[in-house]
């Protein structure tokens, strides 16, 4: 239990003792088995029971619900699909990039409504999202996205110039801003644990401390999933494993885990908060390649993440800590807000995010009968996306045709990652290029 809390401030801040559900033991049956107890898996289970209460739905979680990215991320509910809108447009086309933006706007609205409707206590604030440019090249990148949004005719984004930014922040660091009012911030671990509660109230059976060791088809339409201490047979199998999909040979080539890192300050005093401004409390990202993302917590700590990533080799999932990146992030807080000199940093943590080779999300099928479904590639922007992705997966299983199930990234063709040695070299080369570009253009 103590180890769960050490994985992030968010898990540490959960009220009460974290007591895992009993593990899967013996032989069980279900209509749908979901592997993974993060946002995607919990949302899938919840929405399956909402659509068809008679379904027998089980979730297998290797640790506790919210242990992975769902309990360690920055806590941004945002409309970003993949990377920038320009990259999404280049990879797919203008029409599909437009559809992705609308999908994500709907996802942010749905998460807001989901939290309100279920009175979820997760420190949610609809404070907005602010993308800032801090160099001429970053300004150019943001201007390009403004141009794309203008051609699409979409509303809901405000352009903030230097004067508007100075009204909001007591810093000269920012040169342009892209503000989306509909976005928000929250405590991600609280959201995950509340989603677990809601899924169980709907009748979803959740087994924790139940790592899946293997799975196999036992007939044309049935699977058997093993955990070492138990097994469960099912008609449908959902891999809601994101970065942890690296542990399954059948899914390994679809994505790779990349590790992002976060530091957190002590709570700011009223005087310190007045000194930096940040009046609307929006979550912020800059427009570098290796972005910095930062926000305030309920008790006015600054959370600062990004700046660089760590890479694992093969199936490594133990790259959470990177002291060089932690130091960089601490320095970046003071680069933006030099008036906070001397502030103490109390927490640091990290975790893996799921990255596809073409830097875009995917929901796909493992096998031709479309009864094994996977979801991955959120690129670190999955809080609202995964909740809606889980809803879409539930609709797919229940054969409900909706605007979500018709999205272009459902069942799209995947560009696979190459074998481990080549993948590691390619990822390191991409990371190196991004660092050079950030140093030359985007700093």
For each residue, the residues with C-beta under 8 A, 3 or more apart:
1: 4 5 17 18 19 20
2: 5 6
3: 6 7
4: 1 7 11 18 63 64 67
5: 1 2 11 12 14 18
6: 2 3 11 12
7: 3 4 11 67 71 72 320 349 351
8: 11 12 71 72 189 262 347 349 351
9: 12 13 264 297 301 303 346 347 349
10: 13 14 71 72 75 187 188 189 190
11: 4 5 6 7 8 14 18 66 67 71 72 189
12: 5 6 8 9 347
13: 9 10 187 189 190
14: 5 10 11 18 189 190 193
15:
16:
17: 1
18: 1 4 5 11 14 64
19: 1
20: 1 23 63 64 208 209
21: 206 207 208 209
22: 25 207 208
23: 20 207 208 209 210 227 229 230
24: 28 58 60 207 210 227 229 230 231 232
25: 22 229 230
26: 230 231
27: 230 231 232 233
28: 24 58 230 231 232 233
29: 56 232 233 234
30: 33 56 57 58 205 232 233 234 235
31: 55 56 57 234 235 236
32: 44 45 48 55 56 57 58 234 235 236 237 238 397
33: 30 57 58 59 60 223 225 232 234 236 237 238
34: 41 44 45 57 58 59 60 238 240
35: 41 59 60 212 215 225 237 238 239 240 241
36: 40 41 59 60 61 68 238 239 240 241 242 244
37: 41 42 59 60 61 64 65 66 67 192 196 206 208 240
38: 41 42 65 66 67 68 69 70 71 192 240 242 386
39: 42 43 70 191 192 195 382 383 386 387 390
40: 36 43 44 240 242 375 382 386 389 390 393
41: 34 35 36 37 38 44 45 59 61 238 240 390
42: 37 38 39 45 46 59 65 192 195 196 198 199 390
43: 39 40 46 47 195 386 387 388 389 390 391 394
44: 32 34 40 41 47 48 238 240 390 391 393 394
45: 32 34 41 42 48 49 57 59 199 202 204 206 390
46: 42 43 49 50 195 198 199 202 204 390 394
47: 43 44 50 51 390 391 393 394 395
48: 32 44 45 51 52 55 57 204 394 397 398
49: 45 46 52 53 55 57 199 202 203 204
50: 46 47 53 202 394
51: 47 48 394 395 398 400
52: 48 49 55 398
53: 49 50 202 203
54:
55: 31 32 48 49 52
56: 29 30 31 32 205
57: 30 31 32 33 34 45 48 49 203 204 205
58: 24 28 30 32 33 34 204 205 206 207 232 234
59: 33 34 35 36 37 41 42 45 65 199 204 205 206 207
60: 24 33 34 35 36 37 207 210 212 225 227 232
61: 36 37 41 64 65 67 206 207 208 209 210
62: 67 209 210 211 212 244
63: 4 20 67 68 208 209 211
64: 4 18 20 37 61 67 208 209
65: 37 38 42 59 61 70 192 193 195 196 206 208
66: 11 37 38 70 71 188 189 192 193 196
67: 4 7 11 37 38 61 62 63 64 70 71
68: 36 38 63 71 72 242 243 244 351 352
69: 38 72 73 242 243 351 352 353 354 378 380 382
70: 38 39 65 66 67 73 188 189 191 192 386
71: 7 8 10 11 38 66 67 68 188 189 192
72: 7 8 10 11 68 69 188 189 262 349 350 351
73: 69 70 76 188 351 353 380 382 383
74: 188 262 283 293 294 295 303 305
75: 10 185 186 187 188 283 295 303 383
76: 73 129 183 184 185 283 285 293 295 381 383
77: 108 111 112 124 183 184 185 186 383 384
78: 104 108 129 180 183 283 381 383 384
79: 101 104 105 107 108 129 180 182 183 384
80: 83 104 379 381
81: 88 97 100 101 103 104 360 361 381 385
82: 87 88 91 100 359 360 361 377 379 381
83: 80 87 88 359 379
84: 87 88 141 144 145
85: 88 89 97 101 145 148 149
86: 89 90 141 144 145 148
87: 82 83 84 90 91 359
88: 81 82 83 84 85 91 92 96 97 100 360
89: 85 86 92 93 94 97 148
90: 86 87
91: 82 87 88 358 359 360
92: 88 89 96 97 100 360 408
93: 89 96 97
94: 89 97 98 151
95: 98 99
96: 88 92 93 99 100 408
97: 81 85 88 89 92 93 94 100 101 148
98: 94 95 101 102 152 154
99: 95 96 102 103 407 408
100: 81 82 88 92 96 97 103 104 407 408 409
101: 79 81 85 97 98 104 105 149 152 154
102: 98 99 105 106 154
103: 81 99 100 106 107 388 404 407
104: 78 79 80 81 100 101 107 108 384 385
105: 79 101 102 108 109 154 156 182
106: 102 103 109 110 388
107: 79 103 104 110 111 384 385 387 388
108: 77 78 79 104 105 111 112 182 183 184 384
109: 105 106 112 113 182
110: 106 107 113 114 384 387 388 391
111: 77 107 108 114 115 383 384 387 388
112: 77 108 109 115 116 124 126 182 184
113: 109 110 116 117
114: 110 111 117 118 120 387
115: 111 112 118 120 122 124 186 191
116: 112 113 119
117: 113 114
118: 114 115 194 198
119: 116
120: 114 115 124 190 191 194 195 198
121: 190 194
122: 115 186 187 188 190 191 194
123: 185 186 187 190 297 298
124: 77 112 115 120 184 185 186 191
125: 184 185 186 281
126: 112 181 182 183 184
127: 183 184 185 280 281 282 283
128: 179 180 181 182 183 184 280 282 283
129: 76 78 79 179 180 183 184 282 283 284 285
130: 160 177 178 179 180 282 283 284 285
131: 142 145 177 178 179 284 285 286 287
132: 138 165 173 174 175 176 177 178 284 285 286 287
133: 138 139 141 142 174 175 176 177 286 287
134: 138 173 174 175 286 287 442 443
135: 138 139 175 441 442 443
136: 139 140 175
137: 140 141 441 442
138: 132 133 134 135 141 142 175 176 286 287 288 442
139: 133 135 136 142 143 175 176 287
140: 136 137 143 144
141: 84 86 133 137 138 144 145 287 442
142: 131 133 138 139 145 146 176 178 287
143: 139 140 146 147 176
144: 84 86 140 141 147 148
145: 84 85 86 131 141 142 148 149 178
146: 142 143 149 150 157 159 178
147: 143 144 150 151
148: 85 86 89 97 144 145 151 152
149: 85 101 145 146 152 154 157
150: 146 147 153
151: 94 147 148
152: 98 101 148 149
153: 150
154: 98 101 102 105 149 157
155:
156: 105 180 181 182
157: 146 149 154 178 179 180
158: 177 178 179 180 181
159: 146 176 177 178 179
160: 130 164 165 168 176 177 178 179
161: 164 165 176 177
162: 165 166 174 175 176
163: 166 167
164: 160 161 167 168 177
165: 132 160 161 162 168 169 174 175 176 177
166: 162 163 169 170 171 172
167: 163 164
168: 160 164 165 277 278 279 280
169: 165 166 173 174 276 277 278
170: 166 275 276 277 337 339
171: 166 174 276 277 336 337
172: 166
173: 132 134 169 335 336
174: 132 133 134 162 165 169 171 177
175: 132 133 134 135 136 138 139 162 165
176: 132 133 138 139 142 143 159 160 161 162 165
177: 130 131 132 133 158 159 160 161 164 165 174
178: 130 131 132 142 145 146 157 158 159 160
179: 128 129 130 131 157 158 159 160 282
180: 78 79 128 129 130 156 157 158 183
181: 126 128 156 158
182: 79 105 108 109 112 126 128 156
183: 76 77 78 79 108 126 127 128 129 180 282 283
184: 76 77 108 112 124 125 126 127 128 129 283
185: 75 76 77 123 124 125 127 281 282 283 295 296
186: 75 77 115 122 123 124 125 190 191 383
187: 10 13 75 122 123 190 191 297 298
188: 10 66 70 71 72 73 74 75 122 191 192 383
189: 8 10 11 13 14 66 70 71 72 192 193
190: 10 13 14 120 121 122 123 186 187 193 194
191: 39 70 115 120 122 124 186 187 188 194 195 383
192: 37 38 39 42 65 66 70 71 188 189 195 196
193: 14 65 66 189 190 196 197
194: 118 120 121 122 190 191 197 198
195: 39 42 43 46 65 120 191 192 198 199 387
196: 37 42 65 66 192 193 199 200 206
197: 193 194 200 201
198: 42 46 118 120 194 195 201 202
199: 42 45 46 49 59 195 196 202 204 206
200: 196 197 203 204 205 206
201: 197 198
202: 45 46 49 50 53 198 199
203: 49 53 57 200
204: 45 46 48 49 57 58 59 199 200
205: 30 56 57 58 59 200
206: 21 37 45 58 59 61 65 196 199 200
207: 21 22 23 24 58 59 60 61 210 227 230
208: 20 21 22 23 37 61 63 64 65
209: 20 21 23 61 62 63 64
210: 23 24 60 61 62 207 227 229 230
211: 62 63 227 228
212: 35 60 62 215 225 226 227
213: 226 227 228
214: 225 226
215: 35 212 223 224 225 226 237
216: 223 224
217: 220 222 223 367
218: 222 223 224 233
219: 222
220: 217 369
221: 235 369 371
222: 217 218 219 233 234 235
223: 33 215 216 217 218 233 234 235 237 371 372
224: 215 216 218 231 232 233 234
225: 33 35 60 212 214 215 231 232 233 234 237
226: 212 213 214 215 230 231
227: 23 24 60 207 210 211 212 213 230 231 232
228: 211 213
229: 23 24 25 210
230: 23 24 25 26 27 28 207 210 226 227
231: 24 26 27 28 224 225 226 227
232: 24 27 28 29 30 33 58 60 224 225 227
233: 27 28 29 30 218 222 223 224 225
234: 29 30 31 32 33 58 222 223 224 225 237
235: 30 31 32 221 222 223 371
236: 31 32 33 371 372 373 397
237: 32 33 35 215 223 225 234 366 371 372 373
238: 32 33 34 35 36 41 44 372 373 374 375 393 397
239: 35 36 245 248 251 366 372 373 374 375 376
240: 34 35 36 37 38 40 41 44 375 390 393
241: 35 36 244 245 247 248 251 374 376
242: 36 38 40 68 69 245 255 353 354 375 376 377 378 382 386
243: 68 69 246 255 257 258 317 351 352 353 354 376
244: 36 62 68 241 247 257 317 352
245: 239 241 242 248 251 252 254 255 354 374 376
246: 243 251 252 255 256 257 312 314 315 317
247: 241 244 315 317
248: 239 241 245 251 252
249: 252
250: 366
251: 239 241 245 246 248 254 255 366 374 376
252: 245 246 248 249 315 417
253: 416 417 418
254: 245 251 356 362 364 374 376 377 414 416 417
255: 242 243 245 246 251 354 355 356 376 377 417
256: 246 312 354 355 417 423 427
257: 243 244 246 312 317 352 353 354 355
258: 243 309 310 311 352 353 355 427
259: 309 310 311 312 319 320 322 350 351 352 353
260: 305 306 309 350 351 353 380
261: 305 306 307 308 309 310 320 321 322 325 326 329 348 349 350
262: 8 72 74 303 304 305 329 347 348 349 350
263: 303 304 305 326 329 330 333 345 347 348
264: 9 297 301 302 303 304 345 346 347 348
265: 268 301 302 304 333 340 343 344 345 346
266: 301 343 344 345 346
267: 297 299 300 301
268: 265 272 273 276 296 300 301 302 340 343
269: 272 273
270: 273 274
271: 274 275
272: 268 269 275 276 339 340 343
273: 268 269 270 276 278 300
274: 270 271 277
275: 170 271 272 337 339 340
276: 169 170 171 268 272 273 337 339 340
277: 168 169 170 171 274
278: 168 169 273 281 282 296
279: 168
280: 127 128 168
281: 125 127 185 278 295 296
282: 127 128 129 130 179 183 185 278 295
283: 74 75 76 78 127 128 129 130 183 184 185 293 294 295
284: 129 130 131 132 293 294 295
285: 76 129 130 131 132 291 292 293 294 306
286: 131 132 133 134 138 291 292 442
287: 131 132 133 134 138 139 141 142 291 442
288: 138 291 292 438 442 443
289: 434 435 437 438 442
290: 306 307 308 309 431 434 435 438
291: 285 286 287 288 306 307
292: 285 286 288 304 305 306 307 329 332
293: 74 76 283 284 285 304 305 306
294: 74 283 284 285 302 303 304 305 333
295: 74 75 76 185 281 282 283 284 302 303
296: 185 268 278 281 300 301 302 303
297: 9 123 187 264 267 300 301 302 303
298: 123 187
299: 267
300: 267 268 273 296 297
301: 9 264 265 266 267 268 296 297 346
302: 264 265 268 294 295 296 297 333 340 343
303: 9 74 75 262 263 264 294 295 296 297
304: 262 263 264 265 292 293 294 329 330 332 333
305: 74 260 261 262 263 292 293 294 329
306: 260 261 285 290 291 292 293 329
307: 261 290 291 292 325 328 329 332
308: 261 290 322 324 325 328 431 435
309: 258 259 260 261 290 325 431
310: 258 259 261 319 322 325 350
311: 258 259 319 424 427 428 431
312: 246 256 257 259 315 316 317 318 319 352
313: 316 420 424
314: 246 420 424
315: 246 247 252 312
316: 312 313 319
317: 243 244 246 247 257 312 352
318: 312
319: 259 310 311 312 316 322 350 352
320: 7 259 261 349 350 351
321: 261 326 348 349 350
322: 259 261 308 310 319 325 326 350
323: 326 327
324: 308 327 328
325: 261 307 308 309 310 322 328 329 350
326: 261 263 321 322 323 329 330 348
327: 323 324 330 331
328: 307 308 324 325 331 332
329: 261 262 263 292 304 305 306 307 325 326 332 333
330: 263 304 326 327 333 334 345
331: 327 328 334 335
332: 292 304 307 328 329 335 336
333: 263 265 294 302 304 329 330 336 337 340 343
334: 330 331 337 338 340 341 343
335: 173 331 332 338
336: 171 173 332 333
337: 170 171 275 276 333 334 340
338: 334 335 341
339: 170 272 275 276
340: 265 268 272 275 276 302 333 334 337 343
341: 334 338
342:
343: 265 266 268 272 302 333 334 340
344: 265 266
345: 263 264 265 266 330 348
346: 9 264 265 266 301
347: 8 9 12 262 263 264
348: 261 262 263 264 321 326 345
349: 7 8 9 72 261 262 320 321
350: 72 259 260 261 262 310 319 320 321 322 325
351: 7 8 68 69 72 73 243 259 260 320
352: 68 69 243 244 257 258 259 312 317 319
353: 69 73 242 243 257 258 259 260 378 379 380 382
354: 69 242 243 245 255 256 257 376 377 378 379 382
355: 255 256 257 258 359 377 379
356: 254 255 359 360 361 362 376 377 379 414 415
357: 414 415 416 417
358: 91 415
359: 82 83 87 91 355 356 377 379
360: 81 82 88 91 92 356 377 379 409
361: 81 82 356 375 376 377 378 379 385 389 409
362: 254 356 374 375 376 377 409 412 414
363: 373 374 375 389 392 393 396 409 410 411
364: 254 373 374 410 411 412 414
365: 368 370 372 373 374 411
366: 237 239 250 251 372 373 374
367: 217 370 371 372
368: 365
369: 220 221 372
370: 365 367 373 396
371: 221 223 235 236 237 367
372: 223 236 237 238 239 365 366 367 369
373: 236 237 238 239 363 364 365 366 370 393 396 397
374: 238 239 241 245 251 254 362 363 364 365 366
375: 40 238 239 240 242 361 362 363 386 389 390 393
376: 239 241 242 243 245 251 254 255 354 356 361 362
377: 82 242 254 255 354 355 356 359 360 361 362
378: 69 242 353 354 361 381 382 385 386
379: 80 82 83 353 354 355 356 359 360 361 382
380: 69 73 260 353
381: 76 78 80 81 82 378 385
382: 39 40 69 73 242 353 354 378 379 385 386
383: 39 73 75 76 77 78 111 186 188 191 386 387
384: 77 78 79 104 107 108 110 111 387 388
385: 81 104 107 361 378 381 382 388 389
386: 38 39 40 43 70 242 375 378 382 383 389 390
387: 39 43 107 110 111 114 195 383 384 390 391
388: 43 103 106 107 110 111 384 385 391 392 404
389: 40 43 361 363 375 385 386 392 393
390: 39 40 41 42 43 44 45 46 47 240 375 386 387 393 394
391: 43 44 47 110 387 388 394 395 404
392: 363 388 389 395 396 402 404 405 407 410
393: 40 44 47 238 240 363 373 375 389 390 396 397
394: 43 44 46 47 48 50 51 390 391 397 398
395: 47 51 391 392 398 400 401 402 404 405
396: 363 370 373 392 393 399 400 405 410
397: 32 48 236 238 373 393 394
398: 48 51 52 394 395
399: 396
400: 51 395 396 405
401: 395 405 406
402: 392 395 405 406
403: 406 407
404: 103 388 391 392 395 407
405: 392 395 396 400 401 402 410
406: 401 402 403 410
407: 99 100 103 392 403 404 410
408: 92 96 99 100 412
409: 100 360 361 362 363 412
410: 363 364 392 396 405 406 407
411: 363 364 365
412: 362 364 408 409
413:
414: 254 356 357 362 364
415: 356 357 358
416: 253 254 357
417: 252 253 254 255 256 357 423
418: 253 422 423 426
419: 422 423
420: 313 314 423 424
421: 424 425
422: 418 419 425 426
423: 256 417 418 419 420 426 427
424: 311 313 314 420 421 427 428
425: 421 422 428 429
426: 418 422 423 429 430
427: 256 258 311 423 424 430 431
428: 311 424 425 431 432
429: 425 426 432 433
430: 426 427 433 434
431: 290 308 309 311 427 428 434 435
432: 428 429 435 436
433: 429 430 436 437
434: 289 290 430 431 437 438
435: 289 290 308 431 432 438 439
436: 432 433 439 440
437: 289 433 434 440 441 442
438: 288 289 290 434 435 441 442 443
439: 435 436 442 443
440: 436 437 443
441: 135 137 437 438
442: 134 135 137 138 141 286 287 288 289 437 438 439
443: 134 135 288 438 439 440
